[in-house]
């Protein structure tokens, strides 16, 4: 029986500074001295490297850090499958909500006039920030997918799946065209993707990232950087669940999928699909025919359903059920537009904006959006006179507010809500790692080593490493990395599926007093110690 695929996600959060009393969100300004209050000074693994000035591994196995552009970023621990990933992702949102509240309290106590607001979105209309997906794959398959000189059939199929999937992975956006008009797009991220596959994740943003940074041994990490952050747990579930199935099919045999049924120009198709909330646009494929994104997704679904019936896991079968339900609802978008409100971000956001526009303007439902964004008339909104376009742009941001008592997503999430997880499951993963992969061991080591350390050792953690050295040595001026490597003690976590301590690691950590034998859970002990 094959291992369940390990997956992970990195989310950069949008950040604004506003006066204490909330107002219309116009042009937010990032003040780095204010942003610094998001991060505690007692990090386990601090370093300065360009814009990435602070980083911390957490007791749940995740990583919280300041990334390019000063955005707070949360990388989930390694997860087994889509459902566990959704739970870790939702726990990340709640962790950031706590961090935001703590930082704002600290700012208030120190007399600052601004407060920090975090948003799980991907653009402010000018700049963009990412949501990166990670999938563990075999080295041979990784090489096949990331060959930039001669793109493989597998890569073309994967890109066609990713691009057409924007209809259920997009989070929606208000876009300002060059002629001064505003339009609603299905995705925030899509317009910033200009390459099919490259090594970069910032300036030259691709559909698939070719960077070979596995952070483990014996496997590779496939890095997908083109899709949106999602407020909706269902979208995150579908994003990771369907992609894992497509990767399973491609790894097993491409004969399940038609190599000619691939988009001729995936980047242009992504832009066009994302710009059409009616889902009617057709893009050309290499077989000479034109398909809508929905038609392509139905073809992928049909083949995936057959594959899962014979080879899929129980979770795969649940993913297929939800995939089919969402595609059916999207097929009936014109006659029953409310079926996925509260479950698919772009549809929910569009409905919220249209409802507010109708309330203020009296425009009919069919023409509300187009008429509103062309009108210069002002309306009272939150104590100010604003155009309908400004109101739509404000809602476009407020939808992603991570505060559960303020974010517009949470106000509408109850409609059609089919909860994937319980609150108890999410809350548990804020402080404890998911079980079944090396994140479980990393989280345990962070928690126990810090508890038993008593400031004797300098501890540092990475995805595949736990390292420690005596504090008095760490405090000395060390000349170079080679000297550091000669005096620190390393515990390697190279196998992403291994959540047990090795005999050597157990001995090193217990001799150092960082672990107590009687406090190590049986499931984390070396296998030989159980016999």
Secondary structure as a PSIPRED ss2 file (coil, helix, strand):
# PSIPRED VFORMAT (PSIPRED V4.0)

   1 X C   1.000  0.000  0.000
   2 X C   1.000  0.000  0.000
   3 X C   1.000  0.000  0.000
   4 X C   1.000  0.000  0.000
   5 X C   1.000  0.000  0.000
   6 X E   0.000  0.000  1.000
   7 X E   0.000  0.000  1.000
   8 X E   0.000  0.000  1.000
   9 X E   0.000  0.000  1.000
  10 X E   0.000  0.000  1.000
  11 X E   0.000  0.000  1.000
  12 X E   0.000  0.000  1.000
  13 X C   1.000  0.000  0.000
  14 X E   0.000  0.000  1.000
  15 X E   0.000  0.000  1.000
  16 X E   0.000  0.000  1.000
  17 X E   0.000  0.000  1.000
  18 X E   0.000  0.000  1.000
  19 X E   0.000  0.000  1.000
  20 X C   1.000  0.000  0.000
  21 X C   1.000  0.000  0.000
  22 X C   1.000  0.000  0.000
  23 X C   1.000  0.000  0.000
  24 X C   1.000  0.000  0.000
  25 X C   1.000  0.000  0.000
  26 X C   1.000  0.000  0.000
  27 X C   1.000  0.000  0.000
  28 X C   1.000  0.000  0.000
  29 X C   1.000  0.000  0.000
  30 X C   1.000  0.000  0.000
  31 X C   1.000  0.000  0.000
  32 X H   0.000  1.000  0.000
  33 X H   0.000  1.000  0.000
  34 X H   0.000  1.000  0.000
  35 X H   0.000  1.000  0.000
  36 X H   0.000  1.000  0.000
  37 X H   0.000  1.000  0.000
  38 X H   0.000  1.000  0.000
  39 X C   1.000  0.000  0.000
  40 X C   1.000  0.000  0.000
  41 X C   1.000  0.000  0.000
  42 X C   1.000  0.000  0.000
  43 X C   1.000  0.000  0.000
  44 X C   1.000  0.000  0.000
  45 X C   1.000  0.000  0.000
  46 X C   1.000  0.000  0.000
  47 X C   1.000  0.000  0.000
  48 X C   1.000  0.000  0.000
  49 X E   0.000  0.000  1.000
  50 X C   1.000  0.000  0.000
  51 X C   1.000  0.000  0.000
  52 X E   0.000  0.000  1.000
  53 X C   1.000  0.000  0.000
  54 X E   0.000  0.000  1.000
  55 X E   0.000  0.000  1.000
  56 X E   0.000  0.000  1.000
  57 X E   0.000  0.000  1.000
  58 X C   1.000  0.000  0.000
  59 X C   1.000  0.000  0.000
  60 X C   1.000  0.000  0.000
  61 X C   1.000  0.000  0.000
  62 X C   1.000  0.000  0.000
  63 X E   0.000  0.000  1.000
  64 X E   0.000  0.000  1.000
  65 X E   0.000  0.000  1.000
  66 X E   0.000  0.000  1.000
  67 X C   1.000  0.000  0.000
  68 X H   0.000  1.000  0.000
  69 X H   0.000  1.000  0.000
  70 X H   0.000  1.000  0.000
  71 X C   1.000  0.000  0.000
  72 X E   0.000  0.000  1.000
  73 X E   0.000  0.000  1.000
  74 X E   0.000  0.000  1.000
  75 X E   0.000  0.000  1.000
  76 X C   1.000  0.000  0.000
  77 X C   1.000  0.000  0.000
  78 X C   1.000  0.000  0.000
  79 X E   0.000  0.000  1.000
  80 X E   0.000  0.000  1.000
  81 X C   1.000  0.000  0.000
  82 X H   0.000  1.000  0.000
  83 X H   0.000  1.000  0.000
  84 X H   0.000  1.000  0.000
  85 X H   0.000  1.000  0.000
  86 X H   0.000  1.000  0.000
  87 X H   0.000  1.000  0.000
  88 X H   0.000  1.000  0.000
  89 X H   0.000  1.000  0.000
  90 X H   0.000  1.000  0.000
  91 X H   0.000  1.000  0.000
  92 X H   0.000  1.000  0.000
  93 X H   0.000  1.000  0.000
  94 X H   0.000  1.000  0.000
  95 X H   0.000  1.000  0.000
  96 X H   0.000  1.000  0.000
  97 X H   0.000  1.000  0.000
  98 X H   0.000  1.000  0.000
  99 X H   0.000  1.000  0.000
 100 X H   0.000  1.000  0.000
 101 X H   0.000  1.000  0.000
 102 X H   0.000  1.000  0.000
 103 X H   0.000  1.000  0.000
 104 X H   0.000  1.000  0.000
 105 X H   0.000  1.000  0.000
 106 X H   0.000  1.000  0.000
 107 X H   0.000  1.000  0.000
 108 X H   0.000  1.000  0.000
 109 X H   0.000  1.000  0.000
 110 X C   1.000  0.000  0.000
 111 X C   1.000  0.000  0.000
 112 X C   1.000  0.000  0.000
 113 X C   1.000  0.000  0.000
 114 X E   0.000  0.000  1.000
 115 X E   0.000  0.000  1.000
 116 X E   0.000  0.000  1.000
 117 X E   0.000  0.000  1.000
 118 X E   0.000  0.000  1.000
 119 X E   0.000  0.000  1.000
 120 X C   1.000  0.000  0.000
 121 X C   1.000  0.000  0.000
 122 X C   1.000  0.000  0.000
 123 X E   0.000  0.000  1.000
 124 X C   1.000  0.000  0.000
 125 X C   1.000  0.000  0.000
 126 X C   1.000  0.000  0.000
 127 X C   1.000  0.000  0.000
 128 X E   0.000  0.000  1.000
 129 X C   1.000  0.000  0.000
 130 X C   1.000  0.000  0.000
 131 X E   0.000  0.000  1.000
 132 X E   0.000  0.000  1.000
 133 X E   0.000  0.000  1.000
 134 X E   0.000  0.000  1.000
 135 X E   0.000  0.000  1.000
 136 X E   0.000  0.000  1.000
 137 X E   0.000  0.000  1.000
 138 X C   1.000  0.000  0.000
 139 X H   0.000  1.000  0.000
 140 X H   0.000  1.000  0.000
 141 X H   0.000  1.000  0.000
 142 X H   0.000  1.000  0.000
 143 X H   0.000  1.000  0.000
 144 X H   0.000  1.000  0.000
 145 X H   0.000  1.000  0.000
 146 X C   1.000  0.000  0.000
 147 X C   1.000  0.000  0.000
 148 X C   1.000  0.000  0.000
 149 X C   1.000  0.000  0.000
 150 X C   1.000  0.000  0.000
 151 X C   1.000  0.000  0.000
 152 X C   1.000  0.000  0.000
 153 X H   0.000  1.000  0.000
 154 X H   0.000  1.000  0.000
 155 X H   0.000  1.000  0.000
 156 X H   0.000  1.000  0.000
 157 X H   0.000  1.000  0.000
 158 X H   0.000  1.000  0.000
 159 X H   0.000  1.000  0.000
 160 X H   0.000  1.000  0.000
 161 X H   0.000  1.000  0.000
 162 X H   0.000  1.000  0.000
 163 X H   0.000  1.000  0.000
 164 X H   0.000  1.000  0.000
 165 X C   1.000  0.000  0.000
 166 X H   0.000  1.000  0.000
 167 X H   0.000  1.000  0.000
 168 X H   0.000  1.000  0.000
 169 X H   0.000  1.000  0.000
 170 X C   1.000  0.000  0.000
 171 X C   1.000  0.000  0.000
 172 X C   1.000  0.000  0.000
 173 X E   0.000  0.000  1.000
 174 X E   0.000  0.000  1.000
 175 X E   0.000  0.000  1.000
 176 X E   0.000  0.000  1.000
 177 X C   1.000  0.000  0.000
 178 X C   1.000  0.000  0.000
 179 X C   1.000  0.000  0.000
 180 X C   1.000  0.000  0.000
 181 X C   1.000  0.000  0.000
 182 X E   0.000  0.000  1.000
 183 X E   0.000  0.000  1.000
 184 X E   0.000  0.000  1.000
 185 X E   0.000  0.000  1.000
 186 X C   1.000  0.000  0.000
 187 X C   1.000  0.000  0.000
 188 X C   1.000  0.000  0.000
 189 X C   1.000  0.000  0.000
 190 X H   0.000  1.000  0.000
 191 X H   0.000  1.000  0.000
 192 X H   0.000  1.000  0.000
 193 X C   1.000  0.000  0.000
 194 X C   1.000  0.000  0.000
 195 X E   0.000  0.000  1.000
 196 X E   0.000  0.000  1.000
 197 X E   0.000  0.000  1.000
 198 X E   0.000  0.000  1.000
 199 X C   1.000  0.000  0.000
 200 X C   1.000  0.000  0.000
 201 X C   1.000  0.000  0.000
 202 X C   1.000  0.000  0.000
 203 X C   1.000  0.000  0.000
 204 X C   1.000  0.000  0.000
 205 X C   1.000  0.000  0.000
 206 X E   0.000  0.000  1.000
 207 X E   0.000  0.000  1.000
 208 X E   0.000  0.000  1.000
 209 X E   0.000  0.000  1.000
 210 X C   1.000  0.000  0.000
 211 X C   1.000  0.000  0.000
 212 X C   1.000  0.000  0.000
 213 X C   1.000  0.000  0.000
 214 X C   1.000  0.000  0.000
 215 X C   1.000  0.000  0.000
 216 X C   1.000  0.000  0.000
 217 X C   1.000  0.000  0.000
 218 X C   1.000  0.000  0.000
 219 X C   1.000  0.000  0.000
 220 X E   0.000  0.000  1.000
 221 X E   0.000  0.000  1.000
 222 X E   0.000  0.000  1.000
 223 X E   0.000  0.000  1.000
 224 X E   0.000  0.000  1.000
 225 X C   1.000  0.000  0.000
 226 X C   1.000  0.000  0.000
 227 X C   1.000  0.000  0.000
 228 X C   1.000  0.000  0.000
 229 X C   1.000  0.000  0.000
 230 X C   1.000  0.000  0.000
 231 X C   1.000  0.000  0.000
 232 X C   1.000  0.000  0.000
 233 X H   0.000  1.000  0.000
 234 X H   0.000  1.000  0.000
 235 X H   0.000  1.000  0.000
 236 X H   0.000  1.000  0.000
 237 X H   0.000  1.000  0.000
 238 X H   0.000  1.000  0.000
 239 X H   0.000  1.000  0.000
 240 X H   0.000  1.000  0.000
 241 X H   0.000  1.000  0.000
 242 X H   0.000  1.000  0.000
 243 X H   0.000  1.000  0.000
 244 X H   0.000  1.000  0.000
 245 X H   0.000  1.000  0.000
 246 X H   0.000  1.000  0.000
 247 X H   0.000  1.000  0.000
 248 X H   0.000  1.000  0.000
 249 X H   0.000  1.000  0.000
 250 X H   0.000  1.000  0.000
 251 X H   0.000  1.000  0.000
 252 X H   0.000  1.000  0.000
 253 X C   1.000  0.000  0.000
 254 X H   0.000  1.000  0.000
 255 X H   0.000  1.000  0.000
 256 X H   0.000  1.000  0.000
 257 X C   1.000  0.000  0.000
 258 X C   1.000  0.000  0.000
 259 X C   1.000  0.000  0.000
 260 X C   1.000  0.000  0.000
 261 X C   1.000  0.000  0.000
 262 X C   1.000  0.000  0.000
 263 X E   0.000  0.000  1.000
 264 X C   1.000  0.000  0.000
 265 X C   1.000  0.000  0.000
 266 X H   0.000  1.000  0.000
 267 X H   0.000  1.000  0.000
 268 X H   0.000  1.000  0.000
 269 X H   0.000  1.000  0.000
 270 X H   0.000  1.000  0.000
 271 X H   0.000  1.000  0.000
 272 X H   0.000  1.000  0.000
 273 X H   0.000  1.000  0.000
 274 X H   0.000  1.000  0.000
 275 X C   1.000  0.000  0.000
 276 X C   1.000  0.000  0.000
 277 X C   1.000  0.000  0.000
 278 X C   1.000  0.000  0.000
 279 X C   1.000  0.000  0.000
 280 X C   1.000  0.000  0.000
 281 X C   1.000  0.000  0.000
 282 X E   0.000  0.000  1.000
 283 X E   0.000  0.000  1.000
 284 X E   0.000  0.000  1.000
 285 X E   0.000  0.000  1.000
 286 X C   1.000  0.000  0.000
 287 X C   1.000  0.000  0.000
 288 X C   1.000  0.000  0.000
 289 X C   1.000  0.000  0.000
 290 X E   0.000  0.000  1.000
 291 X E   0.000  0.000  1.000
 292 X E   0.000  0.000  1.000
 293 X H   0.000  1.000  0.000
 294 X H   0.000  1.000  0.000
 295 X H   0.000  1.000  0.000
 296 X H   0.000  1.000  0.000
 297 X H   0.000  1.000  0.000
 298 X H   0.000  1.000  0.000
 299 X H   0.000  1.000  0.000
 300 X H   0.000  1.000  0.000
 301 X H   0.000  1.000  0.000
 302 X H   0.000  1.000  0.000
 303 X H   0.000  1.000  0.000
 304 X H   0.000  1.000  0.000
 305 X H   0.000  1.000  0.000
 306 X H   0.000  1.000  0.000
 307 X H   0.000  1.000  0.000
 308 X H   0.000  1.000  0.000
 309 X H   0.000  1.000  0.000
 310 X H   0.000  1.000  0.000
 311 X H   0.000  1.000  0.000
 312 X C   1.000  0.000  0.000
 313 X C   1.000  0.000  0.000
 314 X H   0.000  1.000  0.000
 315 X H   0.000  1.000  0.000
 316 X H   0.000  1.000  0.000
 317 X H   0.000  1.000  0.000
 318 X H   0.000  1.000  0.000
 319 X H   0.000  1.000  0.000
 320 X H   0.000  1.000  0.000
 321 X H   0.000  1.000  0.000
 322 X H   0.000  1.000  0.000
 323 X H   0.000  1.000  0.000
 324 X H   0.000  1.000  0.000
 325 X H   0.000  1.000  0.000
 326 X H   0.000  1.000  0.000
 327 X H   0.000  1.000  0.000
 328 X H   0.000  1.000  0.000
 329 X H   0.000  1.000  0.000
 330 X H   0.000  1.000  0.000
 331 X H   0.000  1.000  0.000
 332 X C   1.000  0.000  0.000
 333 X C   1.000  0.000  0.000
 334 X C   1.000  0.000  0.000
 335 X C   1.000  0.000  0.000
 336 X C   1.000  0.000  0.000
 337 X C   1.000  0.000  0.000
 338 X C   1.000  0.000  0.000
 339 X C   1.000  0.000  0.000
 340 X C   1.000  0.000  0.000
 341 X C   1.000  0.000  0.000
 342 X C   1.000  0.000  0.000
 343 X C   1.000  0.000  0.000
 344 X C   1.000  0.000  0.000
 345 X H   0.000  1.000  0.000
 346 X H   0.000  1.000  0.000
 347 X H   0.000  1.000  0.000
 348 X H   0.000  1.000  0.000
 349 X H   0.000  1.000  0.000
 350 X H   0.000  1.000  0.000
 351 X H   0.000  1.000  0.000
 352 X H   0.000  1.000  0.000
 353 X H   0.000  1.000  0.000
 354 X H   0.000  1.000  0.000
 355 X H   0.000  1.000  0.000
 356 X H   0.000  1.000  0.000
 357 X H   0.000  1.000  0.000
 358 X H   0.000  1.000  0.000
 359 X H   0.000  1.000  0.000
 360 X H   0.000  1.000  0.000
 361 X H   0.000  1.000  0.000
 362 X C   1.000  0.000  0.000
 363 X C   1.000  0.000  0.000
 364 X C   1.000  0.000  0.000
 365 X C   1.000  0.000  0.000
 366 X C   1.000  0.000  0.000
 367 X C   1.000  0.000  0.000
 368 X H   0.000  1.000  0.000
 369 X H   0.000  1.000  0.000
 370 X H   0.000  1.000  0.000
 371 X H   0.000  1.000  0.000
 372 X H   0.000  1.000  0.000
 373 X C   1.000  0.000  0.000
 374 X C   1.000  0.000  0.000
 375 X C   1.000  0.000  0.000
 376 X C   1.000  0.000  0.000
 377 X C   1.000  0.000  0.000
 378 X E   0.000  0.000  1.000
 379 X E   0.000  0.000  1.000
 380 X E   0.000  0.000  1.000
 381 X E   0.000  0.000  1.000
 382 X C   1.000  0.000  0.000
 383 X C   1.000  0.000  0.000
 384 X E   0.000  0.000  1.000
 385 X E   0.000  0.000  1.000
 386 X E   0.000  0.000  1.000
 387 X E   0.000  0.000  1.000
 388 X H   0.000  1.000  0.000
 389 X H   0.000  1.000  0.000
 390 X H   0.000  1.000  0.000
 391 X H   0.000  1.000  0.000
 392 X H   0.000  1.000  0.000
 393 X H   0.000  1.000  0.000
 394 X H   0.000  1.000  0.000
 395 X H   0.000  1.000  0.000
 396 X H   0.000  1.000  0.000
 397 X H   0.000  1.000  0.000
 398 X H   0.000  1.000  0.000
 399 X C   1.000  0.000  0.000
 400 X C   1.000  0.000  0.000
 401 X E   0.000  0.000  1.000
 402 X C   1.000  0.000  0.000
 403 X C   1.000  0.000  0.000
 404 X C   1.000  0.000  0.000
 405 X C   1.000  0.000  0.000
 406 X C   1.000  0.000  0.000
 407 X C   1.000  0.000  0.000
 408 X H   0.000  1.000  0.000
 409 X H   0.000  1.000  0.000
 410 X H   0.000  1.000  0.000
 411 X H   0.000  1.000  0.000
 412 X H   0.000  1.000  0.000
 413 X C   1.000  0.000  0.000
 414 X C   1.000  0.000  0.000
 415 X C   1.000  0.000  0.000
 416 X C   1.000  0.000  0.000
 417 X C   1.000  0.000  0.000
 418 X C   1.000  0.000  0.000
 419 X C   1.000  0.000  0.000
 420 X C   1.000  0.000  0.000
 421 X C   1.000  0.000  0.000
 422 X C   1.000  0.000  0.000
 423 X H   0.000  1.000  0.000
 424 X H   0.000  1.000  0.000
 425 X H   0.000  1.000  0.000
 426 X H   0.000  1.000  0.000
 427 X H   0.000  1.000  0.000
 428 X H   0.000  1.000  0.000
 429 X H   0.000  1.000  0.000
 430 X H   0.000  1.000  0.000
 431 X H   0.000  1.000  0.000
 432 X C   1.000  0.000  0.000
 433 X C   1.000  0.000  0.000
 434 X C   1.000  0.000  0.000
 435 X C   1.000  0.000  0.000
 436 X C   1.000  0.000  0.000
 437 X C   1.000  0.000  0.000
 438 X H   0.000  1.000  0.000
 439 X H   0.000  1.000  0.000
 440 X H   0.000  1.000  0.000
 441 X H   0.000  1.000  0.000
 442 X H   0.000  1.000  0.000
 443 X H   0.000  1.000  0.000
 444 X H   0.000  1.000  0.000
 445 X H   0.000  1.000  0.000
 446 X H   0.000  1.000  0.000
 447 X H   0.000  1.000  0.000
 448 X H   0.000  1.000  0.000
 449 X H   0.000  1.000  0.000
 450 X H   0.000  1.000  0.000
 451 X H   0.000  1.000  0.000
 452 X H   0.000  1.000  0.000
 453 X H   0.000  1.000  0.000
 454 X C   1.000  0.000  0.000
 455 X C   1.000  0.000  0.000
 456 X C   1.000  0.000  0.000
 457 X E   0.000  0.000  1.000
 458 X E   0.000  0.000  1.000
 459 X E   0.000  0.000  1.000
 460 X E   0.000  0.000  1.000
 461 X E   0.000  0.000  1.000
 462 X E   0.000  0.000  1.000
 463 X C   1.000  0.000  0.000
 464 X C   1.000  0.000  0.000
 465 X E   0.000  0.000  1.000
 466 X E   0.000  0.000  1.000
 467 X E   0.000  0.000  1.000
 468 X E   0.000  0.000  1.000
 469 X E   0.000  0.000  1.000
 470 X E   0.000  0.000  1.000
 471 X H   0.000  1.000  0.000
 472 X H   0.000  1.000  0.000
 473 X H   0.000  1.000  0.000
 474 X H   0.000  1.000  0.000
 475 X C   1.000  0.000  0.000
 476 X C   1.000  0.000  0.000
 477 X C   1.000  0.000  0.000
 478 X C   1.000  0.000  0.000
 479 X C   1.000  0.000  0.000
 480 X C   1.000  0.000  0.000
 481 X H   0.000  1.000  0.000
 482 X H   0.000  1.000  0.000
 483 X H   0.000  1.000  0.000
 484 X H   0.000  1.000  0.000
 485 X H   0.000  1.000  0.000
 486 X H   0.000  1.000  0.000
 487 X H   0.000  1.000  0.000
 488 X C   1.000  0.000  0.000
 489 X E   0.000  0.000  1.000
 490 X E   0.000  0.000  1.000
 491 X E   0.000  0.000  1.000
 492 X E   0.000  0.000  1.000
 493 X C   1.000  0.000  0.000
 494 X C   1.000  0.000  0.000
 495 X C   1.000  0.000  0.000
 496 X C   1.000  0.000  0.000
 497 X C   1.000  0.000  0.000
 498 X C   1.000  0.000  0.000
 499 X C   1.000  0.000  0.000
 500 X C   1.000  0.000  0.000
 501 X C   1.000  0.000  0.000
 502 X C   1.000  0.000  0.000
 503 X H   0.000  1.000  0.000
 504 X H   0.000  1.000  0.000
 505 X H   0.000  1.000  0.000
 506 X H   0.000  1.000  0.000
 507 X H   0.000  1.000  0.000
 508 X H   0.000  1.000  0.000
 509 X H   0.000  1.000  0.000
 510 X H   0.000  1.000  0.000
 511 X H   0.000  1.000  0.000
 512 X C   1.000  0.000  0.000
 513 X C   1.000  0.000  0.000
 514 X C   1.000  0.000  0.000
 515 X C   1.000  0.000  0.000
 516 X C   1.000  0.000  0.000
 517 X H   0.000  1.000  0.000
 518 X H   0.000  1.000  0.000
 519 X H   0.000  1.000  0.000
 520 X C   1.000  0.000  0.000
 521 X C   1.000  0.000  0.000
 522 X H   0.000  1.000  0.000
 523 X H   0.000  1.000  0.000
 524 X H   0.000  1.000  0.000
 525 X C   1.000  0.000  0.000
 526 X C   1.000  0.000  0.000
 527 X H   0.000  1.000  0.000
 528 X H   0.000  1.000  0.000
 529 X H   0.000  1.000  0.000
 530 X H   0.000  1.000  0.000
 531 X C   1.000  0.000  0.000
